[in-house]
Amino acid sequence: MTVAELIAYLQTQPQDMQVAYDCFSEHCLLEADEIRQYEACEPRPDGWIQRKRPDMPVRTYLMLPGN
């Protein structure tokens, strides 16, 4: 998903709804300062992304918090 696709999706949601994310067995409200840019490897075919490694191509992602 790109930032543009995320924005388009969010525009279809109720604008007064709070945003939460899973955090272990509980949930937490999302705060803007928890979203950051993060460098990691190119995604694998199954969608998983490995931490940055010197032997693999790297890209920048908009990283949301999580477990």
C-alpha positions in Angstrom: 0.0 0.0 0.0 1.3 3.5 -0.8 0.7 6.6 1.2 -1.7 7.8 -1.6 -3.7 4.5 -1.3 -3.8 4.8 2.5 -5.1 8.4 2.3 -7.8 7.3 -0.2 -8.8 4.5 2.0 -8.9 6.7 5.1 -11.1 9.2 3.3 -13.8 6.5 3.0 -13.9 6.1 6.8 -15.9 8.2 9.3 -13.7 11.3 9.9 -14.4 11.4 13.7 -13.4 7.8 14.4 -10.3 7.3 16.5 -7.5 5.1 15.1 -6.1 2.2 17.2 -3.6 -0.6 16.6 -3.0 -4.0 18.1 -0.3 -4.0 20.8 0.3 -7.5 22.1 -3.0 -8.7 23.6 -4.5 -5.2 24.0 -5.1 -2.2 21.7 -3.6 1.3 21.8 -4.7 4.7 20.2 -2.4 5.8 17.4 -0.5 9.1 17.9 1.1 11.0 15.1 4.5 11.0 16.7 4.5 7.1 16.6 4.5 7.1 12.8 7.9 7.4 11.3 10.0 6.8 8.2 12.0 3.6 8.3 14.6 2.0 6.0 14.2 -1.7 5.5 14.7 -4.3 2.8 12.6 -4.6 -0.3 9.5 -6.7 0.4 9.7 -10.5 -0.1 7.1 -12.1 -2.5 5.0 -13.1 0.6 4.8 -9.4 1.7 7.2 -9.7 4.7 9.9 -7.0 5.1 13.3 -7.8 6.7 15.3 -5.3 8.6 17.9 -3.3 6.6 20.9 -5.5 5.6 24.0 -4.4 3.7 23.6 -7.3 1.2 20.0 -6.5 0.1 18.3 -3.6 -1.6 16.7 -1.1 0.8 13.7 1.3 0.5 12.1 3.8 2.9 8.7 2.9 4.4 6.1 4.8 6.4 6.2 2.7 9.5 3.2 2.4 11.9 3.8 1.2 15.4 3.1 -2.4 16.4 4.3 -5.3 18.5 
